[in-house]
C-alpha cells in the first residue's frame, strides 16, 4: 500500500481508503455485518488506514468502531460526518448556517457518533453538505476549534455537494478547512478544473468519493440491470440511465482497447493520477472487493496517452436528481 499526505495536516493516509456507506445495511441492500467486518479487517491487513463513515450511514459507524477497537494496535484513521440540522440534502443557496450547522448541533451529533462507535475521537469530522455562503458566518468554526482543543476531533472537513466542486472554493481559500470530500471520476472530471489546483495551493487534503460512479464504472451496469427492492440504486439508475451508462462505458473500453472488466481498475487509476488526491474511498462490502481495489496501490500510474484518451470521456450529469 502506498500513502499520501492529507493536505497540510501531517497525516499520511492510504491512497486506497475504505468507503463505509455500503456496509451500513440501509441504502445499499445485500451487506451483512459478518462479511463487512471481515472486509474491514482484510483492508487493514492490506494497509488501508483511512475509513470514511457518517451518522447517516445506518449501522456503519457502529461496525467501523467495532473493527477499529478490535485493531487497537494498528493506527487506523476514521472520518465521520455531521448531517445538516434541517435535513436538507444537498444544501441549496440561501440557507443560514444557523439552520444547518449551529454549534450545539455539531457537538450533539459528534457526541452521538462517539457513543455509537465506541471511539474517543474522530480523525476527521466533516459536514455532510456544504455551501460557500457559510464562510465567515455562524458559530460552526468556533465549535470546530473547541472540539479540536478538547481532543475529540483532529481535523475538519466538508463533503461537497454532489457535482458542485466549485461550491467549496471560498472555504478552501479561507484556510479554515483541512480536507474536502468530492465526487471525482472518469465521467465527472470537473474537480480537476479549479478545485484540485486550489487544494494543492492551499494545502487542503482531497478525499475522492464515487470514483466508480456508484457502480456505473465497474462494467456491470447494463440496460437490463436491476437491483433488490429497497436499494437506493433503483433511483440512481432509473429509466434509461443503465443503457446510457452501458453505452458510455463501452466507448471507453473501445478507446482504451481493454476488456470490460478492466474498466474499474482504469477508473481508480485515473483518480489516483492526480497528485492533489490524498485518498480515494471506494465502497468495499466484501473481502473480494477489498483485495481487488487495494491491489491497485502499486505505483503504476496511467500513461499520459491513456489519460488523454480518458479526458475525452467527460460526461456531466447528475443522477442523484
C-alpha positions as CSV (number, residue, x, y, z in Angstrom):
1,X,0.0,0.0,0.0
2,X,1.2,3.5,-0.9
3,X,0.5,6.5,1.3
4,X,-0.1,10.2,0.6
5,X,-0.2,13.3,2.7
6,X,-3.6,14.5,3.7
7,X,-3.0,18.1,2.8
8,X,-1.1,20.1,5.3
9,X,-2.3,18.0,8.2
10,X,0.8,16.0,8.7
11,X,-1.2,12.7,8.5
12,X,-0.4,10.1,5.9
13,X,-3.4,8.2,4.5
14,X,-3.5,5.1,2.3
15,X,-4.2,6.1,-1.2
16,X,-7.0,3.4,-1.3
17,X,-9.3,4.2,1.6
18,X,-12.5,2.5,2.7
19,X,-15.9,4.0,1.9
20,X,-18.2,2.6,4.6
21,X,-21.6,3.8,3.3
22,X,-22.4,0.4,1.8
23,X,-21.8,-1.6,4.9
24,X,-24.5,0.3,6.9
25,X,-27.3,-2.1,5.8
26,X,-29.5,0.8,5.0
27,X,-29.5,2.4,1.5
28,X,-27.4,-0.5,-0.1
29,X,-29.2,-3.8,0.1
30,X,-27.2,-7.0,0.5
31,X,-24.5,-6.2,3.1
32,X,-24.1,-8.4,6.1
33,X,-22.3,-7.5,9.3
34,X,-20.2,-10.6,9.3
35,X,-18.9,-10.0,5.8
36,X,-18.4,-6.3,6.4
37,X,-16.3,-7.0,9.5
38,X,-14.2,-9.5,7.5
39,X,-13.8,-6.9,4.7
40,X,-12.7,-4.2,7.1
41,X,-10.2,-6.4,8.8
42,X,-8.8,-7.5,5.5
43,X,-8.5,-3.9,4.3
44,X,-6.4,-3.1,7.4
45,X,-4.3,-6.2,6.9
46,X,-3.5,-4.9,3.4
47,X,-2.5,-1.4,4.6
48,X,-5.7,0.6,4.4
49,X,-5.5,3.1,7.3
50,X,-8.4,5.5,6.4
51,X,-12.1,4.7,6.8
52,X,-14.9,7.1,5.9
53,X,-18.3,6.8,7.6
54,X,-21.2,9.0,8.7
55,X,-24.1,9.3,11.1
56,X,-26.4,8.9,8.1
57,X,-25.0,5.5,7.1
58,X,-27.2,3.2,9.1
59,X,-25.1,0.8,11.2
60,X,-21.8,1.9,9.6
61,X,-20.4,3.9,12.5
62,X,-21.0,1.1,14.9
63,X,-19.5,-1.5,12.7
64,X,-16.4,0.6,11.9
65,X,-15.9,1.5,15.5
66,X,-16.1,-2.2,16.5
67,X,-13.4,-3.1,14.0
68,X,-11.1,-0.2,14.8
69,X,-11.3,-1.0,18.5
70,X,-10.5,-4.7,17.7
71,X,-7.5,-3.4,15.8
72,X,-6.2,-1.2,18.6
73,X,-2.6,-2.0,17.8
74,X,-3.0,-0.6,14.2
75,X,-3.2,3.2,13.5
76,X,-6.5,3.5,11.7
77,X,-7.8,6.9,10.9
78,X,-11.6,7.4,10.9
79,X,-13.6,10.2,9.4
80,X,-17.3,10.7,10.0
81,X,-19.9,13.3,9.1
82,X,-22.4,15.5,10.8
83,X,-25.8,15.6,9.0
84,X,-27.4,19.1,8.5
85,X,-29.8,20.0,11.3
86,X,-32.5,20.9,8.8
87,X,-32.1,17.6,6.9
88,X,-32.0,19.3,3.5
89,X,-29.7,17.4,1.1
90,X,-27.9,18.9,-0.7
91,X,-27.6,22.3,0.7
92,X,-29.3,24.9,-1.6
93,X,-28.2,28.5,-1.8
94,X,-29.7,31.0,0.6
95,X,-29.6,29.0,3.9
96,X,-28.2,30.4,7.1
97,X,-25.6,28.3,8.8
98,X,-27.7,28.6,11.9
99,X,-30.2,26.4,10.2
100,X,-27.7,23.8,9.0
101,X,-24.7,23.5,11.3
102,X,-25.2,25.5,14.5
103,X,-22.5,24.8,17.1
104,X,-24.8,22.9,19.5
105,X,-26.0,20.6,16.7
106,X,-22.4,19.9,15.6
107,X,-21.4,19.0,19.2
108,X,-24.5,16.9,19.8
109,X,-24.0,14.9,16.6
110,X,-20.4,14.3,17.4
111,X,-21.2,13.0,20.8
112,X,-23.7,10.6,19.3
113,X,-21.2,9.4,16.8
114,X,-18.6,8.8,19.6
115,X,-21.1,6.8,21.6
116,X,-22.2,4.8,18.7
117,X,-18.7,3.9,17.5
118,X,-17.2,3.5,21.0
119,X,-14.2,5.7,19.9
120,X,-12.8,8.5,21.9
121,X,-12.2,10.8,18.9
122,X,-12.5,11.1,15.2
123,X,-9.6,12.0,13.0
124,X,-11.7,14.0,10.6
125,X,-15.1,15.5,11.3
126,X,-16.9,16.5,8.1
127,X,-20.1,18.4,7.4
128,X,-22.2,16.2,5.2
129,X,-23.3,19.1,3.0
130,X,-21.7,22.4,2.3
131,X,-22.4,25.9,0.8
132,X,-19.8,28.5,0.4
133,X,-22.4,31.0,1.6
134,X,-21.4,29.9,5.1
135,X,-17.8,31.0,5.1
136,X,-17.3,33.7,7.8
137,X,-20.9,33.2,9.2
138,X,-22.3,31.3,12.1
139,X,-20.6,29.7,15.1
140,X,-19.5,26.4,13.4
141,X,-15.9,27.4,13.1
142,X,-15.6,28.3,16.8
143,X,-17.2,25.0,17.7
144,X,-14.8,23.0,15.5
145,X,-11.9,24.8,17.1
146,X,-13.2,23.9,20.5
147,X,-13.7,20.3,19.6
148,X,-10.1,20.1,18.3
149,X,-8.8,21.6,21.5
150,X,-10.8,19.1,23.5
151,X,-9.2,16.3,21.6
152,X,-12.4,14.9,20.2
153,X,-11.6,15.9,16.6
154,X,-8.2,16.2,14.9
155,X,-9.2,17.7,11.5
156,X,-12.2,19.4,10.0
157,X,-13.5,18.7,6.5
158,X,-16.6,19.1,4.4
159,X,-18.3,16.7,1.9
160,X,-19.0,18.9,-1.1
161,X,-22.5,18.8,-2.6
162,X,-22.9,16.3,-5.4
163,X,-21.3,17.6,-8.7
164,X,-20.6,21.1,-7.3
165,X,-16.9,21.2,-6.9
166,X,-16.8,24.9,-7.3
167,X,-19.0,25.3,-4.2
168,X,-16.1,25.0,-1.8
169,X,-13.5,27.2,-3.3
170,X,-14.1,30.1,-0.9
171,X,-13.7,27.6,2.0
172,X,-10.5,26.1,0.6
173,X,-9.0,29.6,0.1
174,X,-10.1,30.7,3.6
175,X,-7.7,28.3,5.4
176,X,-10.5,27.1,7.7
177,X,-10.7,23.5,6.3
178,X,-8.3,20.6,6.4
179,X,-9.9,18.4,3.8
180,X,-12.7,18.2,1.3
181,X,-14.5,15.2,0.0
182,X,-15.7,15.4,-3.6
183,X,-17.1,13.3,-6.4
184,X,-14.4,12.8,-9.0
185,X,-14.4,10.1,-11.6
186,X,-14.0,9.4,-15.4
187,X,-17.4,11.0,-16.0
188,X,-17.3,13.9,-13.6
189,X,-13.9,15.4,-14.2
190,X,-14.9,18.9,-13.2
191,X,-12.9,19.0,-9.9
192,X,-9.7,19.0,-11.9
193,X,-10.6,22.4,-13.5
194,X,-10.3,24.6,-10.4
195,X,-10.9,22.7,-7.1
196,X,-8.0,20.3,-7.2
197,X,-5.4,23.0,-8.1
198,X,-6.8,25.2,-5.3
199,X,-6.5,22.4,-2.8
200,X,-2.9,21.8,-3.8
201,X,-2.1,25.5,-3.5
202,X,-3.7,25.9,0.0
203,X,-2.6,22.5,1.4
204,X,-6.1,21.0,1.7
205,X,-6.5,17.2,1.6
206,X,-8.7,15.7,-1.1
207,X,-10.9,12.6,-0.3
208,X,-12.4,11.3,-3.5
209,X,-15.8,9.6,-3.4
210,X,-17.9,7.9,-6.1
211,X,-14.8,7.1,-8.1
212,X,-16.7,4.2,-9.7
213,X,-19.9,6.2,-10.2
214,X,-22.0,4.1,-7.7
215,X,-21.1,1.0,-9.8
216,X,-21.5,2.6,-13.2
217,X,-17.8,2.4,-13.8
218,X,-17.4,-1.3,-13.0
219,X,-18.7,-2.6,-16.3
220,X,-21.5,-4.4,-14.6
221,X,-24.3,-1.9,-15.3
222,X,-26.2,-2.7,-18.5
223,X,-29.6,-1.9,-20.0
224,X,-31.1,-4.8,-18.2
225,X,-29.6,-4.3,-14.8
226,X,-32.0,-4.4,-11.8
227,X,-31.4,-4.0,-8.1
228,X,-33.1,-5.5,-5.0
229,X,-36.2,-3.9,-3.7
230,X,-35.3,-1.1,-1.3
231,X,-31.9,-0.5,-2.8
232,X,-31.4,3.2,-3.5
233,X,-29.6,2.4,-6.8
234,X,-33.1,1.8,-8.2
235,X,-33.5,5.5,-8.2
236,X,-29.9,6.4,-9.3
237,X,-30.1,4.0,-12.2
238,X,-33.7,4.6,-13.1
239,X,-35.4,4.7,-16.6
240,X,-32.9,4.5,-19.4
241,X,-29.9,5.5,-17.3
242,X,-28.4,2.0,-17.2
243,X,-28.4,1.9,-21.0
244,X,-26.7,5.3,-21.2
245,X,-24.0,4.1,-18.8
246,X,-23.5,0.9,-20.7
247,X,-23.0,2.9,-23.9
248,X,-20.6,5.3,-22.3
249,X,-18.5,2.5,-20.7
250,X,-18.4,0.6,-24.0
251,X,-17.0,3.7,-25.7
252,X,-14.2,3.9,-23.0
253,X,-13.4,0.2,-23.3
254,X,-13.2,0.5,-27.1
255,X,-11.0,3.6,-27.0
256,X,-8.6,2.0,-24.5
257,X,-8.6,-1.4,-26.1
258,X,-9.3,-3.2,-22.8
259,X,-11.7,-5.8,-21.6
260,X,-15.0,-4.6,-19.9
261,X,-13.9,-6.0,-16.5
262,X,-10.8,-3.7,-16.6
263,X,-12.8,-0.5,-16.5
264,X,-12.9,-0.3,-12.7
265,X,-9.1,-0.6,-12.5
266,X,-8.7,2.2,-15.0
267,X,-11.3,4.4,-13.3
268,X,-9.5,4.2,-9.9
269,X,-6.1,4.7,-11.5
270,X,-7.5,7.8,-13.3
271,X,-8.4,9.3,-9.9
272,X,-5.0,8.4,-8.4
273,X,-3.2,10.0,-11.3
274,X,-3.9,13.4,-9.8
275,X,-1.2,14.5,-7.3
276,X,-3.8,16.6,-5.5
277,X,-5.8,13.5,-4.5
278,X,-5.0,12.2,-1.0
279,X,-7.1,9.1,-1.0
280,X,-10.0,7.5,-2.9
281,X,-12.7,5.7,-0.9
282,X,-14.5,3.1,-3.0
283,X,-17.2,1.1,-1.2
284,X,-15.9,-2.3,-0.4
285,X,-18.6,-4.6,1.1
286,X,-16.7,-7.9,0.5
287,X,-13.2,-9.3,1.0
288,X,-13.0,-9.8,-2.7
289,X,-13.7,-6.1,-3.4
290,X,-11.0,-5.1,-0.8
291,X,-8.4,-7.4,-2.3
292,X,-9.1,-6.2,-5.9
293,X,-9.1,-2.5,-5.1
294,X,-6.1,-2.4,-2.7
295,X,-4.0,-4.3,-5.3
296,X,-4.1,-1.1,-7.4
297,X,-1.9,0.8,-5.0
298,X,1.2,-0.3,-6.8
299,X,2.7,2.9,-8.0
300,X,1.8,2.3,-11.7
301,X,0.2,5.5,-12.9
302,X,-1.7,5.7,-16.2
303,X,0.3,6.9,-19.1
304,X,-0.1,10.4,-20.5
305,X,-1.6,8.9,-23.7
306,X,-4.1,6.9,-21.7
307,X,-5.1,9.9,-19.6
308,X,-5.6,12.0,-22.8
309,X,-8.0,9.3,-24.1
310,X,-9.9,9.3,-20.8
311,X,-10.2,13.1,-20.7
312,X,-12.4,12.9,-23.8
313,X,-15.0,10.8,-21.9
314,X,-16.1,13.6,-19.6
315,X,-19.9,13.3,-19.1
316,X,-21.5,16.0,-17.0
317,X,-24.9,14.9,-15.5
318,X,-26.5,14.4,-12.1
319,X,-28.1,11.0,-11.5
320,X,-28.8,12.0,-7.9
321,X,-31.5,14.4,-9.0
